[in-house]
Amino acid sequence: MEIAHDLREWFNEQGLRKMVVDIREYETYGAYLNGELVGFAVLRFEHDFAEIMWMAVKRKYQGIGIGTKLLNFIEEVVKDHGTKLIIVKTSGDPDYKPYVRTRMFYEKHGFTPLLYVDSYPEWEEPMILYVKPLC
């Protein structure tokens, strides 16, 4: 939670409260560098897909490949579960730079935007659903 609290441009109070619950309820994985927790991901498995509920890398370690390595690890975990599809929901606000970066990250790693919801009820803002089939 310390990582997420430091990334307030991505995680608001409502999101942080939900994250606390999701970390306990779903599978959570950490990314470590020299013994330091530098990133995390929370996965929810359904019958036909896995959803990345939360994913973040400490600010000072962003842009050096840790997110990519964490995502690659997640893909292997998902495959090991016998699941062939990953989904992730992210903010669809076209002008909010932190989430422009987030969307670029997922698109760079093979995720395709599948659905745009202008006002996602849970968030009260635009949402884009990304998917990535794993072969």
RAJO-V204383 format. One record per backbone hydrogen bond with DSSP energy under -0.5 kcal/mol. CO is the residue of the C=O (numbers start at 1). NH is the residue of the N-H. Records with the same first field share a line. If there is no record, write none. Layout:
CO: NH / NH
This chain:
1: 5
2: 6
4: 7
7: 10 / 11
10: 12
12: 16
13: 17
14: 18
15: 19
16: 20
17: 21
18: 22
19: 23
20: 24
21: 25
22: 26
27: 43
29: 41
31: 38 / 39
33: 36
36: 33 / 38
38: 58
39: 31
40: 56
41: 29
42: 53 / 54
43: 27
44: 51
49: 46
50: 87
51: 44 / 53
52: 89
54: 42
56: 40
58: 61
59: 62
61: 64 / 66
65: 69
66: 70
67: 71
68: 72
69: 73
70: 74
71: 75
72: 76
73: 77
74: 78
75: 79
76: 80
77: 81
78: 83
79: 82
84: 134
85: 50
86: 132
87: 52
88: 130
90: 128
92: 94
93: 96
95: 97
96: 99 / 100
97: 101
98: 102
99: 103
100: 104
101: 105
102: 106
103: 107
104: 108
105: 109
106: 111
107: 110
112: 131
115: 129
116: 118
117: 120 / 127
120: 123 / 124 / 125
125: 120
126: 92
127: 117
128: 90 / 130
129: 114 / 115
130: 88
131: 112
132: 86
133: 135
